[in-house]
């Protein structure tokens, strides 16, 4: 998928990360998507976790409170690649409706940050949270790729390649050739 460079990078990156989640679910297939190799989380569990963080962000925008602990933990996102595709598309559509001017909007983020401690609340902005969610999603897709390897499924490494790593590789290749 090509990234829309007319959009702010934090927004474009989050839209791309959601698209990659749908691609992973579709490519792995229904049989293996929900399997848990060696008693570990499933590929679907990691995709669900990432998409539900995006859902929490979007759901909290109107009130200005983003509660990442309020994830629905919808099991369909762990087992049904078709549902994942629909959900990721809906999230991408909602993200696409956001404007440049909204990225500096002040938000409060609530999240559990330590064991046996109440959730903490922190000041943030929409742009910062979009950037966080892009990287967060790619890290979970990397874990999903490792789980796929345990199941004997080969997946493209680009699914989980950090945007900064891709940029570094491109610069390194240009420097080597020039």
Secondary structure, 3 states (H helix, E strand, C coil): CCCCCCCCHHHHHHHHHHHHHHHHHHHHCHHHHCCCHHHCCCHHHHHHHHHHHHHHHHHHCCCCEEEHHHCCCCCHHHHCHHHHHHHHHHHHHHHHCCCHHHHHCEEEEEECCCCCCCCEEEEEEHHHHHHHHHHHHHHHHHHHHHHHHHCCCCCCHHHCCCHHHHHHHHHHHHHHHC
